[in-house]
Amino acid sequence: MKAVIAGTGSEVPPKIVTNDDLSKIVDTSDEWIRDRTGIMERRVTDEGTATSDLAVIAAERALTSAGISPMELDLIIVATCSPDTLFPSVACIVQDRLGAKKAAAFDISAACSGFNFALSAAAAYIESETFKNVLVVGADTLTKYLDWTDRNTCVLFGDGAGAVALRGEKGDCGVLASYIRAKGEGRDFLVMPGGGTRDPEMKNGRFIRMDGKEVFKFAVHALEDSVKEIIQKAGFTFEDIDLLIPHQANLRIIEHVRKKFNLPEKKVYVNLMKYGNTSAASVPLALDEAVNEGRIKSGDLVVLAGFGAGLTYGSNIIRWR
Ligand code: ACO
């Protein structure tokens, strides 16, 4: 039994914040942000919109494109590090709002790697025939945790959600292999320190803190490793890959890996120009766009790979149905 991606969906908030907009509030420039990250603009939620609001819309679109009704769902996994509340989970909110009354629901916390982690868990449930129809959502609204006076972080992130509806099917298509890893010793390089049990009153502030240089060094290694390991694990070569969808954090990280493995530009999907780093939403949002643009056809071999806070990293390889 394999976990086949039967449908994809995504959602981003309508408000666009350009690099020029940011240059009016912090000491930065469109040129610096483009040169150092590749990002041109990002989407930002308004005050009244929470992560689940984007997740539900992405989920509905994925289910519609898969032809799976909410009542047929056995499980909903939401990857997020910006839940509406510490509990209940975003997945339970999504379950209720979809009316997926027969589904179990839980969140996975692996920051920007979350979608790859959640997809690997969903595939394991399906392959073991524990569940048949599983919805996996990656959704984050990290702009709510940005210090808009800190140019080191506020230029990098955006909000969004992406989803896939998976169905268990016999055959050669679907998730062929998953690879997930963690390096907890690097946990201090990217932190949202306030709000948890270490600091419930947020004495350390309510903003993301990042050591950009350390995260960059880790990210290059993590993306390289995730791509190389998954291709080897599944018994393929780099030439066999039709499309790589990496986590959309920084074009320089993606380009480093693309060049290292001699992948042509057309085999690597990039949309970070429009959205910045949408954390757990980044990979499924890019996947949904790639599908809608006709970049993935039946039989294609697709690699999804990411890295994030934790530190975490991982990948999935999929034969497209
Ligand atoms: N505009 C202008 N100057 C800036 C800005 C900005 N927005 N941000 C930083 N600078 C300055 C710095 O202050 C520094 O100035 P200084 O030399 O006077 O101290 C200078 O630019 C160079 O800074 P560096 O940190 O060396 O810049 P670098 O080339 O490393 O790029 C960046 C910084 C883009 C943050 C890079 O390190 C990066 O992308 N790191 C990875 C970040 C990432 O991917 N995080 C997400 C992980 S996924 C997750 O789980 C959420």
Boltz pocket constraint, residues with backbone or C-beta under 6 A from the ligand:
constraints:
  - pocket:
      binder: B
      contacts: [[A, 27], [A, 28], [A, 29], [A, 32], [A, 33], [A, 36], [A, 37], [A, 110], [A, 111], [A, 112], [A, 113], [A, 151], [A, 152], [A, 153], [A, 155], [A, 156], [A, 190], [A, 210], [A, 211], [A, 212], [A, 213], [A, 215], [A, 216], [A, 219], [A, 249], [A, 250], [A, 277], [A, 279], [A, 307], [A, 308], [A, 309]]
      max_distance: 6.0
